[in-house]
Amino acid sequence: MSITKNSFKHVSYLWDDAEAAKLAGDEVALLIYRSNMLGADLRLTNYGGGNTSCKAMAKDPLTGKETEIMWIKGSGGDIGTLKKSGLAALYVDRLRSLKNVYRGIDHEDEMVELFNHCIYDLASKAPSIDTPLHGFLPFKHIDHLHPDAAIAIAAAKDGEKITQELFNGAIGWVPWQKPGFDLGLQLKECLDKNPGIKGIMLGSHGLFTWGDTAYESYVNTLEVVEKCAEYLEQNYGKKGPVFGGQKIQSLIKAERHKKAAELAPILRGFCSSERSMIGHFTDDDRVLEYINSNDLERLAPMGTSCPDHFLRTKISPLVLDLAKDEDLSDVSAIKAKLAPAFEAYRKMYADYYNTCKHDNSPSIRDANPVIIIYPGVGMFSFSKDKQTARVAAEFYTNAINVMKGSEAVSEYTSLPRQEAFNIEYWLLEEAKLQRMPKPKALSGRVAMITGSAGGIGKAIARKFVEEGACVILNDMNAERLAEAGEEFKKDFGKDSYATATMDVTDQNQIEEAMNIAAVSFGGVDIIVNNAGLSISKTIEDHAQKDWDLLYDVLVKGQFLVTQAATNVMKKQDIGGDIINIVSKNALVSGPNNAGYGSAKAAQLHLSRLNAAELGAAGIRVNVVNPDAVISDSNIWAGGWAEGRAKAYGITVAELPAYYAKRTLLNKIILPVDIANACFAFTGGLLSKSTGNMLNVDGGVAMAFPR
């Protein structure tokens, strides 16, 4: 019987015979292909979780003889996006010979350094701690994954018995053991005692499956996970309602998101007590089923089982004692209500650390929760960047799936606290963290740049993302905004930005943009009031509608956006930056410029007034004054260029050179120059400066402050 995508209900069969045929004879290429297919289905493994390997013959560069080499996903990679550069390659005989020097489970960590003596490919990725788990098994292709359906059985109180009965002895069982050399030896021992098995279940951890070819391993993996998932599905509801039944009803989706937007900045402030965190919110149906259930109170404190889960979610979540329809408008009252819960969580985490720590344990890490549950509304996660926060939420959703399955067929069991600590504060895990790149200057910060679908605004947004920030792109022009969003997704990835259609004169649209920032990232730290337009006319030709439009967009727009952002920043209580893109025209008097120039002067003084008022809240307000930024700028549309050219008695084509020549530096000003000035204010070196003005105009003497 041929296998097709219709052969499976609970997993995706993605193998393409034609694509695989192109790779025939190249076992490493087939390993990468298989890995990518497995990683494309999150029901099989989670982001960055699990690893895959193959063993094949290759020529030893030192002896010229064919020798067996194992290629395995290296440390810190993801099988869904795995490339050859992400593989570690080791001599199999050397790896197995390490058994001769292994001193026992108390000396696990020293074995990792010895993996380097087994390296075959000098361009190899660092071998992961799971390397011996693959190396001691004889199979050509091996998959080690963390499927929710398998872990649900592995984390069940009767997991070993269920595995034996479900697979009729075809899948072995190894009880929980921290990954490492000893676990590799246990896998080999299990296989030796049970010849002919097609996989091994690791208690509370995951699944090992294999095959003689990449395809056989792939199909074997799918079949085992499919059987686990089918078994769980048949048992949901048999013992009783899922998660003990529903305790509360969710708010409707629009109300959930409204509550999330109101609360997220407050939660972000609490979670950022040690470093600025980025948030993520989900109200996935699987999450709601769990957080609204009778069993939430019992299961949440137990924590997770699979190491991949709790390494990213912490040992357990914080469950908020807030009614789903709680009035969140009194921010001080809500903070007073939540403060004891955060203090209790931090104490719980500190007690966990102090009770379980060893003499050589790394220092305690941030004691704030990563996962925060709001029954009836949804689940928040907070971490150092958007991707890490999003992935943490995905991992806790995996943990929810595991709890649901375990409870359906037996009883869910989590790892003992000491075992969990030994993983979380493992010296090898600490070494991996220390190898990570240092945070960029704007890591953990969220920026909203008005009018950021093009010109100066987009240049600022790009600069901020390059420096680690998340940005909310916005523009009145929905089509232009969509194009900017696609550009950022292509260049920086989906976690770098969110989009909001926004007219800065529309208070409702501004509030919605702030809500998008709160739900997407937890709040906002940096506002750049950049949206603008320009009208150049003589005083006689300047219509009242021109005047009103200039003051509405430039002055009222800056006021409304600043006002809305201030509300969010004060909820967070971690300070912030407001940068107003004004103009040299705020200081320089010129012809045909009554409306634009005076509006810019109003923007400048409004900035000073805001700086004086908001400093007590740690919110800094500064100004960047550009001049003659012609490249990709909307300001030069709508007749402004023609008006300025007429005022100076030159042609439009002569404007760039004219503006450059009148500066002291004789330089043309580009959008990136303004972006660099904004970064100068926000990047950390000027953190004690507010109420300042920075001219970026090439040197216009008339614009020197007096």
PLY file of the C-alpha trace (Angstrom):
ply
format ascii 1.0
element vertex 706
property float x
property float y
property float z
element edge 705
property int vertex1
property int vertex2
end_header
0.00 0.00 0.00
1.51 3.32 -1.09
1.72 6.12 1.46
0.18 9.49 0.60
-0.87 12.61 2.47
-4.26 10.95 2.94
-2.63 8.15 4.93
-2.43 10.42 7.98
-5.00 12.42 9.89
-2.97 13.93 12.72
0.34 14.72 11.00
1.30 16.06 7.58
2.90 13.78 4.99
5.04 16.21 2.99
7.54 13.90 1.29
7.88 14.56 -2.44
9.34 11.58 -4.30
10.48 13.74 -7.20
12.34 16.16 -4.95
13.90 13.33 -2.96
14.96 11.56 -6.17
17.10 14.59 -7.06
19.06 13.96 -3.84
19.51 10.21 -4.32
22.95 9.04 -3.19
23.58 12.11 -1.01
22.57 11.01 2.49
23.39 14.38 4.03
21.16 16.19 1.53
18.39 13.69 2.27
18.89 14.28 6.00
18.39 18.01 5.48
15.34 17.40 3.27
13.80 15.05 5.82
14.54 17.46 8.66
12.90 20.37 6.85
9.80 18.27 6.14
9.56 17.24 9.80
10.14 20.77 11.03
7.42 22.14 8.76
4.77 20.38 10.88
4.59 21.85 14.38
2.59 18.82 15.50
5.82 16.85 15.14
8.21 19.18 16.87
8.44 22.70 18.20
10.70 25.51 17.05
14.33 24.67 17.78
13.32 21.39 19.42
14.60 17.91 18.70
17.35 16.85 16.35
17.92 14.56 13.39
20.94 12.65 12.14
22.32 10.33 9.51
25.37 8.07 9.30
27.17 7.55 6.01
30.61 6.67 4.69
33.05 9.40 3.74
36.74 9.61 2.97
38.96 10.36 5.95
41.15 13.31 4.86
44.03 11.99 6.98
44.06 8.34 5.88
42.20 8.43 2.57
40.11 5.48 3.77
36.32 5.34 3.85
35.05 5.80 7.40
31.64 6.17 9.03
30.61 9.74 9.79
27.53 10.97 11.65
25.91 14.25 10.60
23.57 15.68 13.24
21.79 18.97 13.83
24.23 21.16 15.72
23.62 23.02 18.95
20.96 25.71 18.86
19.56 25.01 15.39
16.04 24.37 14.10
15.26 21.37 11.91
12.60 23.26 9.97
15.19 25.69 8.60
18.23 23.41 8.83
20.98 23.77 6.23
24.26 21.91 5.89
26.02 24.72 7.73
23.86 23.89 10.75
25.12 20.30 11.00
27.83 18.85 13.20
29.85 16.03 11.61
31.72 13.50 13.78
33.69 10.28 13.40
31.38 7.55 14.68
34.18 5.29 15.94
35.80 8.11 17.91
32.47 9.15 19.44
31.72 5.61 20.56
35.22 5.16 21.92
34.48 7.90 24.48
32.81 5.14 26.52
36.33 4.13 27.49
36.96 7.42 29.30
33.46 8.10 30.64
33.66 8.39 34.44
29.95 8.17 35.19
26.88 10.35 35.52
28.54 12.76 37.96
30.99 13.71 35.21
28.55 14.22 32.35
29.55 17.74 31.45
33.20 16.96 30.79
32.16 14.68 27.92
30.83 17.59 25.86
34.30 19.05 25.39
35.50 15.65 24.23
32.98 15.73 21.37
35.33 18.25 19.75
37.99 15.54 19.45
35.55 13.56 17.31
34.91 16.30 14.75
35.23 15.26 11.11
34.25 18.49 9.36
36.32 21.43 10.60
33.49 23.80 9.56
31.18 21.81 11.80
28.55 23.42 13.98
29.12 22.83 17.70
27.77 19.34 18.59
24.72 19.35 20.83
24.28 17.54 24.12
22.13 14.96 22.28
25.02 13.82 20.08
25.71 10.53 21.95
21.99 9.67 21.92
22.25 9.33 18.15
25.81 8.07 18.06
25.31 4.94 20.16
22.34 3.74 18.08
23.32 1.78 14.95
20.70 3.13 12.56
21.56 5.14 9.47
18.84 7.74 9.98
17.42 8.84 13.34
14.76 11.36 14.37
14.50 12.72 17.91
11.39 14.89 18.14
9.09 16.40 20.74
5.59 15.75 19.38
2.86 16.81 21.77
0.99 13.54 21.21
4.03 11.44 22.17
5.02 13.61 25.14
1.45 13.40 26.43
2.02 9.65 26.82
5.62 10.10 27.99
4.46 12.53 30.72
1.51 10.39 31.84
1.65 8.60 35.18
1.11 5.29 33.34
3.22 6.26 30.32
5.39 3.16 30.23
2.41 0.81 30.45
0.48 2.76 27.81
3.47 2.70 25.45
3.88 -1.06 25.86
0.20 -1.77 25.24
-0.35 0.77 22.47
2.59 -0.41 20.36
2.59 -4.04 21.46
6.23 -3.81 22.53
7.43 -2.19 19.27
8.41 1.03 21.06
10.83 0.87 23.98
10.81 3.01 27.12
13.60 4.84 28.92
12.63 6.69 32.12
13.41 10.39 32.56
17.11 11.16 32.47
18.74 14.49 31.76
20.10 14.49 28.17
23.75 13.55 27.92
26.21 10.71 27.66
24.47 8.46 30.15
21.14 8.79 28.36
22.86 7.73 25.14
24.09 4.59 26.88
20.58 3.92 28.21
19.11 4.15 24.71
21.63 1.58 23.45
20.86 -0.67 26.42
17.12 -0.43 25.72
17.70 -1.41 22.11
19.94 -4.32 23.09
17.25 -5.65 25.45
14.50 -5.14 22.88
15.93 -6.00 19.44
13.60 -5.18 16.58
11.88 -2.19 18.20
11.22 0.77 15.89
11.56 3.54 18.43
12.02 4.55 22.06
9.84 6.78 24.21
11.78 8.98 26.61
9.87 9.52 29.86
8.60 13.12 30.17
10.78 14.10 27.25
10.12 12.94 23.70
10.51 10.28 21.05
13.31 8.50 19.18
12.53 6.81 15.85
14.73 5.58 13.02
15.13 3.84 9.69
17.74 2.51 7.28
16.93 5.29 4.81
15.82 8.89 5.18
12.39 7.94 3.84
11.98 4.95 6.15
12.87 7.09 9.15
10.44 9.81 8.04
7.52 7.43 7.58
8.31 5.57 10.81
8.23 8.86 12.71
4.92 9.89 11.18
3.33 6.50 11.86
4.36 6.46 15.52
3.15 10.01 16.17
-0.07 9.34 14.24
-0.80 6.33 16.45
-0.17 8.35 19.62
-2.43 11.16 18.41
-5.20 8.79 17.36
-5.07 7.09 20.77
-5.42 10.42 22.55
-8.30 11.52 20.35
-10.18 8.31 21.10
-9.82 8.99 24.81
-10.72 12.69 25.05
-13.84 13.00 27.16
-14.00 9.34 28.20
-12.86 9.87 31.80
-14.78 13.11 32.07
-14.85 16.60 30.52
-11.56 17.87 29.09
-9.62 19.71 31.84
-12.48 19.04 34.24
-14.91 21.07 32.17
-15.36 24.76 31.56
-15.34 27.03 34.61
-15.81 30.38 32.91
-16.92 31.58 29.48
-14.52 33.62 27.35
-15.25 37.16 26.37
-15.98 37.57 22.67
-12.84 38.02 20.54
-13.11 41.81 20.15
-13.50 42.23 23.91
-10.59 39.86 24.60
-8.30 41.96 22.44
-9.57 45.17 24.03
-8.77 43.80 27.50
-5.39 42.53 26.32
-4.51 45.95 24.90
-5.50 47.65 28.17
-3.59 45.25 30.39
-0.49 44.39 28.34
1.47 47.61 29.09
0.85 47.17 32.83
2.06 43.57 32.71
5.02 44.60 30.59
6.02 47.14 33.20
6.02 44.50 35.94
7.93 42.01 33.76
10.51 44.66 32.83
11.69 45.25 36.39
15.16 43.91 35.47
15.35 44.54 31.71
12.97 45.76 29.04
10.81 42.92 27.75
8.74 42.42 24.61
5.28 40.93 24.86
3.10 38.55 22.87
-0.60 37.74 23.25
-2.60 34.74 22.11
-6.20 33.69 22.55
-5.85 30.47 20.58
-8.77 28.10 21.12
-6.47 25.52 22.74
-5.28 28.12 25.20
-8.79 29.28 26.05
-9.98 25.72 26.66
-7.24 25.33 29.27
-7.28 28.73 30.97
-11.07 28.73 31.34
-11.19 25.22 32.83
-11.80 23.84 36.29
-8.38 22.14 36.24
-6.34 25.29 35.58
-5.82 25.92 39.28
-4.46 22.36 39.77
-2.39 21.98 36.61
-0.76 25.42 36.18
1.44 25.27 39.31
2.69 21.80 38.35
4.77 23.21 35.53
5.80 21.53 32.30
7.53 18.23 31.61
9.59 18.40 28.41
12.87 20.32 28.94
12.31 22.27 25.72
9.07 23.59 27.22
10.17 24.90 30.60
13.50 26.24 29.36
11.44 28.79 27.43
8.40 29.19 29.68
9.94 29.02 33.18
8.89 26.43 35.69
5.25 27.58 35.86
3.01 30.47 34.74
1.50 33.34 36.68
-2.30 33.08 36.75
-3.95 36.47 37.26
-6.71 36.87 39.80
-8.70 39.26 37.61
-12.29 38.91 36.49
-12.62 38.69 32.72
-14.78 41.83 32.80
-12.57 43.62 35.34
-12.58 47.41 35.01
-9.00 48.19 33.98
-9.45 51.94 33.61
-8.07 52.77 37.08
-4.43 51.95 36.34
-3.21 52.65 39.89
-5.81 50.31 41.36
-4.97 47.52 38.92
-1.25 47.89 39.61
-1.93 47.74 43.35
-3.95 44.57 42.82
-1.32 42.90 40.63
1.80 43.90 42.58
1.39 41.22 45.30
0.94 38.54 42.63
4.21 39.49 40.95
6.00 39.69 44.29
4.70 36.23 45.20
5.84 34.84 41.85
9.32 36.33 42.23
9.55 34.88 45.74
8.41 31.47 44.50
11.09 31.55 41.81
13.77 32.67 44.26
12.78 29.88 46.67
12.95 27.39 43.80
16.43 28.62 42.95
17.72 28.67 46.53
16.29 25.26 47.35
17.65 23.52 44.26
20.92 25.34 43.53
24.31 23.63 43.61
27.62 25.06 44.73
28.57 25.86 41.14
25.15 26.94 39.83
25.02 30.14 37.76
23.50 33.19 39.43
19.73 33.43 39.59
18.19 34.82 36.42
15.28 37.22 35.98
12.63 36.06 38.47
9.68 37.55 36.59
7.16 35.25 34.90
7.40 34.50 31.19
3.85 33.15 30.81
0.91 35.10 32.28
-2.62 33.72 32.11
-5.74 35.87 32.18
-8.75 33.51 32.42
-11.52 34.43 30.00
-9.18 36.61 27.95
-5.97 34.85 26.88
-2.30 34.28 27.52
0.58 36.78 27.54
4.25 35.95 27.24
7.20 38.27 27.83
10.82 37.83 26.84
13.88 39.62 25.49
12.54 39.93 21.93
9.39 39.24 19.97
10.48 35.91 18.52
11.46 34.54 21.93
8.19 35.75 23.47
6.15 34.26 20.62
8.01 30.96 20.77
7.52 30.82 24.55
3.77 31.08 23.98
3.97 28.34 21.36
5.87 26.10 23.77
3.37 26.66 26.54
0.63 25.80 24.06
2.57 22.58 23.42
2.60 22.01 27.18
-1.18 22.55 27.27
-1.58 19.91 24.56
0.58 17.53 26.61
-1.46 18.11 29.78
-4.69 17.58 27.87
-3.48 14.27 26.43
-1.96 12.97 29.66
-5.08 13.78 31.64
-7.24 12.05 29.03
-5.42 8.70 29.24
-3.95 8.79 32.76
-2.68 11.60 35.00
-0.30 14.37 33.98
3.06 14.40 35.76
5.58 17.21 35.58
9.28 16.99 36.25
10.35 17.20 39.89
11.57 20.69 40.72
15.16 19.54 41.24
15.27 17.87 37.83
13.81 20.97 36.24
16.40 23.16 37.97
19.22 20.88 36.85
18.17 21.53 33.27
17.41 25.24 33.59
20.65 26.05 35.42
22.80 23.41 33.74
26.29 24.78 33.24
26.15 23.69 29.61
22.92 25.62 29.14
24.52 28.64 30.81
27.50 28.33 28.44
25.10 28.33 25.49
23.46 31.51 26.83
26.85 33.16 27.27
27.72 32.39 23.64
24.70 34.28 22.36
25.34 37.69 20.78
25.05 40.68 23.07
21.72 42.52 22.81
21.62 45.37 20.31
21.13 48.92 21.51
17.35 48.90 20.98
16.67 45.28 21.91
13.57 44.99 24.06
12.15 48.31 22.85
9.08 49.08 20.75
8.94 52.07 18.41
6.04 53.70 16.58
7.08 56.02 13.77
4.22 57.95 12.23
4.17 58.11 8.44
6.62 55.20 8.22
5.57 53.58 4.95
8.10 55.67 3.03
10.69 58.42 3.05
12.16 59.58 6.36
9.71 57.51 8.42
10.61 54.23 6.75
14.32 55.01 7.02
13.90 55.55 10.78
11.91 52.32 11.12
14.57 50.36 9.25
17.34 51.82 11.40
15.48 50.97 14.59
14.81 47.37 13.51
18.46 46.97 12.52
19.35 48.07 16.05
17.02 45.50 17.65
13.69 47.31 18.09
10.22 46.16 17.08
8.33 48.78 15.08
4.73 49.66 14.32
4.64 50.84 10.72
1.76 53.18 9.98
0.49 55.40 7.23
-2.75 56.86 5.92
-2.19 55.10 2.60
-3.15 51.45 3.16
-1.61 50.26 -0.10
1.70 51.96 0.59
1.62 50.59 4.16
1.04 47.02 2.91
4.03 47.35 0.59
6.21 48.56 3.47
5.03 45.64 5.61
5.99 43.13 2.93
9.39 44.80 2.60
10.03 44.51 6.35
8.84 40.89 6.43
11.25 40.02 3.63
14.19 41.93 5.08
13.70 41.43 8.83
11.09 38.71 9.42
7.54 38.73 10.76
8.54 39.38 14.36
10.14 42.75 13.60
7.03 44.80 12.91
3.28 45.29 13.01
1.21 47.61 10.82
-1.58 50.08 11.59
-3.43 52.31 9.17
-3.35 55.67 10.90
-4.31 59.27 10.22
-2.60 61.33 12.93
-5.58 63.69 13.05
-7.97 60.83 13.91
-7.98 60.06 17.63
-9.75 56.72 17.14
-7.15 55.52 14.64
-4.36 56.62 16.98
-5.91 54.65 19.85
-6.28 51.60 17.63
-2.61 51.87 16.61
-1.62 51.99 20.29
-3.79 48.92 20.90
-2.05 47.10 18.06
1.30 47.99 19.64
0.11 46.70 23.02
-1.30 43.40 21.73
1.60 42.81 19.33
4.52 43.79 21.55
3.21 44.71 24.99
3.27 48.48 24.61
5.48 51.20 23.17
8.74 52.86 24.25
9.66 55.19 21.40
7.41 57.55 19.47
8.71 59.40 16.43
6.25 62.04 15.27
7.30 62.13 11.65
4.06 62.29 9.64
3.81 65.55 7.79
3.03 67.53 4.70
4.07 70.88 3.34
2.35 73.74 1.56
4.35 76.64 0.14
2.28 79.70 -0.82
2.40 83.44 -0.51
0.36 84.98 2.28
-2.17 86.16 -0.32
-2.56 82.68 -1.84
-2.58 80.78 1.45
-6.14 79.54 1.95
-7.66 78.89 5.35
-8.02 75.19 4.48
-4.24 75.07 3.83
-3.61 76.60 7.24
-5.99 74.22 9.00
-4.53 71.17 7.29
-0.96 72.10 8.23
-1.86 72.72 11.86
-4.05 69.62 12.05
-1.38 67.23 10.76
1.77 68.81 12.16
0.68 70.30 15.48
-2.53 68.56 16.51
-1.22 65.26 15.12
1.94 65.53 17.22
-0.17 66.44 20.27
-2.66 63.57 19.85
-0.04 60.89 19.22
2.09 62.11 22.12
-0.94 62.17 24.40
-1.96 58.60 23.50
1.62 57.32 23.81
2.05 58.99 27.19
-0.91 57.01 28.53
0.74 53.75 27.44
4.19 54.72 28.69
2.86 55.68 32.12
1.08 52.33 32.37
4.43 50.63 31.75
6.30 52.97 34.11
9.63 52.23 32.45
10.18 55.62 30.80
10.28 56.26 27.08
11.38 58.48 24.23
9.41 60.90 22.09
11.22 62.35 19.11
9.58 65.00 17.00
10.74 65.48 13.43
10.38 69.24 13.05
12.37 71.36 10.55
14.92 74.08 10.24
11.88 76.17 9.25
10.94 76.26 12.93
13.90 78.62 13.38
14.40 80.23 9.99
12.10 82.79 8.42
11.65 82.44 4.67
9.27 83.55 1.95
6.03 81.78 1.03
6.08 79.77 4.26
3.68 81.31 6.78
1.58 78.22 7.47
4.28 75.52 7.33
6.97 77.52 9.13
4.72 78.66 11.96
3.32 75.12 12.41
6.87 73.82 12.66
7.65 76.47 15.27
4.59 75.32 17.20
5.84 71.70 16.99
9.20 72.77 18.37
7.78 74.62 21.36
5.21 71.88 22.03
8.20 69.52 22.26
9.81 71.72 24.91
6.57 71.91 26.88
6.15 68.13 26.76
9.76 67.60 27.84
9.19 69.82 30.87
6.03 67.95 31.84
6.99 64.33 31.13
10.49 64.23 32.58
9.17 63.16 35.98
7.80 60.00 34.34
11.16 59.23 32.74
9.83 60.16 29.31
12.34 62.15 27.29
11.24 64.49 24.48
13.70 65.65 21.87
13.63 67.20 18.41
15.40 66.45 15.14
15.41 69.32 12.66
15.99 68.19 9.08
16.21 70.34 6.00
15.77 69.55 2.33
15.37 65.77 2.59
14.18 65.30 -0.96
14.77 61.57 -1.53
11.55 59.47 -1.35
9.74 62.11 0.66
6.03 62.88 0.46
6.76 66.45 1.49
8.04 67.15 -1.99
4.83 66.03 -3.59
1.75 68.21 -4.01
3.44 71.32 -5.34
5.87 71.98 -2.48
8.95 71.48 -4.67
7.51 73.80 -7.31
6.66 76.36 -4.64
10.14 76.34 -3.12
11.80 76.44 -6.53
9.67 79.46 -7.46
10.52 81.17 -4.18
14.25 80.76 -4.87
14.03 81.56 -8.58
15.33 78.18 -9.75
13.95 75.02 -11.36
12.76 71.95 -9.45
15.66 69.95 -10.90
18.10 72.44 -9.37
16.64 72.16 -5.84
18.91 69.39 -4.42
22.09 71.12 -5.49
20.73 74.50 -4.37
19.96 73.24 -0.89
23.33 71.50 -0.60
25.30 74.55 -1.73
23.69 76.81 0.80
24.88 74.62 3.69
28.18 74.95 5.49
29.08 71.33 4.69
27.77 71.40 1.11
26.01 68.07 1.68
22.73 66.61 0.44
20.62 65.33 3.35
19.18 61.82 3.04
16.49 59.98 5.03
19.12 57.76 6.63
20.77 60.86 8.09
17.59 61.67 9.98
17.30 58.02 11.05
20.81 58.16 12.49
19.93 61.28 14.47
16.87 59.55 15.95
19.02 56.59 16.91
21.53 58.94 18.55
18.77 60.07 20.92
17.45 56.55 21.64
20.53 54.33 21.48
21.65 54.83 25.07
24.45 57.37 24.89
22.10 60.33 25.40
19.82 58.73 27.97
20.08 61.75 30.26
19.15 64.32 27.63
15.70 65.79 27.11
14.31 69.01 25.65
17.11 69.06 23.09
17.17 69.90 19.40
19.51 68.32 16.88
19.88 69.98 13.49
20.53 67.64 10.57
20.67 70.13 7.74
24.26 70.13 6.50
24.88 73.32 8.46
22.40 76.16 7.94
23.79 79.08 9.91
20.43 80.83 10.09
19.06 77.77 11.94
21.67 77.87 14.70
19.76 78.15 18.01
20.09 81.54 19.64
0 1
1 2
2 3
3 4
4 5
5 6
6 7
7 8
8 9
9 10
10 11
11 12
12 13
13 14
14 15
15 16
16 17
17 18
18 19
19 20
20 21
21 22
22 23
23 24
24 25
25 26
26 27
27 28
28 29
29 30
30 31
31 32
32 33
33 34
34 35
35 36
36 37
37 38
38 39
39 40
40 41
41 42
42 43
43 44
44 45
45 46
46 47
47 48
48 49
49 50
50 51
51 52
52 53
53 54
54 55
55 56
56 57
57 58
58 59
59 60
60 61
61 62
62 63
63 64
64 65
65 66
66 67
67 68
68 69
69 70
70 71
71 72
72 73
73 74
74 75
75 76
76 77
77 78
78 79
79 80
80 81
81 82
82 83
83 84
84 85
85 86
86 87
87 88
88 89
89 90
90 91
91 92
92 93
93 94
94 95
95 96
96 97
97 98
98 99
99 100
100 101
101 102
102 103
103 104
104 105
105 106
106 107
107 108
108 109
109 110
110 111
111 112
112 113
113 114
114 115
115 116
116 117
117 118
118 119
119 120
120 121
121 122
122 123
123 124
124 125
125 126
126 127
127 128
128 129
129 130
130 131
131 132
132 133
133 134
134 135
135 136
136 137
137 138
138 139
139 140
140 141
141 142
142 143
143 144
144 145
145 146
146 147
147 148
148 149
149 150
150 151
151 152
152 153
153 154
154 155
155 156
156 157
157 158
158 159
159 160
160 161
161 162
162 163
163 164
164 165
165 166
166 167
167 168
168 169
169 170
170 171
171 172
172 173
173 174
174 175
175 176
176 177
177 178
178 179
179 180
180 181
181 182
182 183
183 184
184 185
185 186
186 187
187 188
188 189
189 190
190 191
191 192
192 193
193 194
194 195
195 196
196 197
197 198
198 199
199 200
200 201
201 202
202 203
203 204
204 205
205 206
206 207
207 208
208 209
209 210
210 211
211 212
212 213
213 214
214 215
215 216
216 217
217 218
218 219
219 220
220 221
221 222
222 223
223 224
224 225
225 226
226 227
227 228
228 229
229 230
230 231
231 232
232 233
233 234
234 235
235 236
236 237
237 238
238 239
239 240
240 241
241 242
242 243
243 244
244 245
245 246
246 247
247 248
248 249
249 250
250 251
251 252
252 253
253 254
254 255
255 256
256 257
257 258
258 259
259 260
260 261
261 262
262 263
263 264
264 265
265 266
266 267
267 268
268 269
269 270
270 271
271 272
272 273
273 274
274 275
275 276
276 277
277 278
278 279
279 280
280 281
281 282
282 283
283 284
284 285
285 286
286 287
287 288
288 289
289 290
290 291
291 292
292 293
293 294
294 295
295 296
296 297
297 298
298 299
299 300
300 301
301 302
302 303
303 304
304 305
305 306
306 307
307 308
308 309
309 310
310 311
311 312
312 313
313 314
314 315
315 316
316 317
317 318
318 319
319 320
320 321
321 322
322 323
323 324
324 325
325 326
326 327
327 328
328 329
329 330
330 331
331 332
332 333
333 334
334 335
335 336
336 337
337 338
338 339
339 340
340 341
341 342
342 343
343 344
344 345
345 346
346 347
347 348
348 349
349 350
350 351
351 352
352 353
353 354
354 355
355 356
356 357
357 358
358 359
359 360
360 361
361 362
362 363
363 364
364 365
365 366
366 367
367 368
368 369
369 370
370 371
371 372
372 373
373 374
374 375
375 376
376 377
377 378
378 379
379 380
380 381
381 382
382 383
383 384
384 385
385 386
386 387
387 388
388 389
389 390
390 391
391 392
392 393
393 394
394 395
395 396
396 397
397 398
398 399
399 400
400 401
401 402
402 403
403 404
404 405
405 406
406 407
407 408
408 409
409 410
410 411
411 412
412 413
413 414
414 415
415 416
416 417
417 418
418 419
419 420
420 421
421 422
422 423
423 424
424 425
425 426
426 427
427 428
428 429
429 430
430 431
431 432
432 433
433 434
434 435
435 436
436 437
437 438
438 439
439 440
440 441
441 442
442 443
443 444
444 445
445 446
446 447
447 448
448 449
449 450
450 451
451 452
452 453
453 454
454 455
455 456
456 457
457 458
458 459
459 460
460 461
461 462
462 463
463 464
464 465
465 466
466 467
467 468
468 469
469 470
470 471
471 472
472 473
473 474
474 475
475 476
476 477
477 478
478 479
479 480
480 481
481 482
482 483
483 484
484 485
485 486
486 487
487 488
488 489
489 490
490 491
491 492
492 493
493 494
494 495
495 496
496 497
497 498
498 499
499 500
500 501
501 502
502 503
503 504
504 505
505 506
506 507
507 508
508 509
509 510
510 511
511 512
512 513
513 514
514 515
515 516
516 517
517 518
518 519
519 520
520 521
521 522
522 523
523 524
524 525
525 526
526 527
527 528
528 529
529 530
530 531
531 532
532 533
533 534
534 535
535 536
536 537
537 538
538 539
539 540
540 541
541 542
542 543
543 544
544 545
545 546
546 547
547 548
548 549
549 550
550 551
551 552
552 553
553 554
554 555
555 556
556 557
557 558
558 559
559 560
560 561
561 562
562 563
563 564
564 565
565 566
566 567
567 568
568 569
569 570
570 571
571 572
572 573
573 574
574 575
575 576
576 577
577 578
578 579
579 580
580 581
581 582
582 583
583 584
584 585
585 586
586 587
587 588
588 589
589 590
590 591
591 592
592 593
593 594
594 595
595 596
596 597
597 598
598 599
599 600
600 601
601 602
602 603
603 604
604 605
605 606
606 607
607 608
608 609
609 610
610 611
611 612
612 613
613 614
614 615
615 616
616 617
617 618
618 619
619 620
620 621
621 622
622 623
623 624
624 625
625 626
626 627
627 628
628 629
629 630
630 631
631 632
632 633
633 634
634 635
635 636
636 637
637 638
638 639
639 640
640 641
641 642
642 643
643 644
644 645
645 646
646 647
647 648
648 649
649 650
650 651
651 652
652 653
653 654
654 655
655 656
656 657
657 658
658 659
659 660
660 661
661 662
662 663
663 664
664 665
665 666
666 667
667 668
668 669
669 670
670 671
671 672
672 673
673 674
674 675
675 676
676 677
677 678
678 679
679 680
680 681
681 682
682 683
683 684
684 685
685 686
686 687
687 688
688 689
689 690
690 691
691 692
692 693
693 694
694 695
695 696
696 697
697 698
698 699
699 700
700 701
701 702
702 703
703 704
704 705
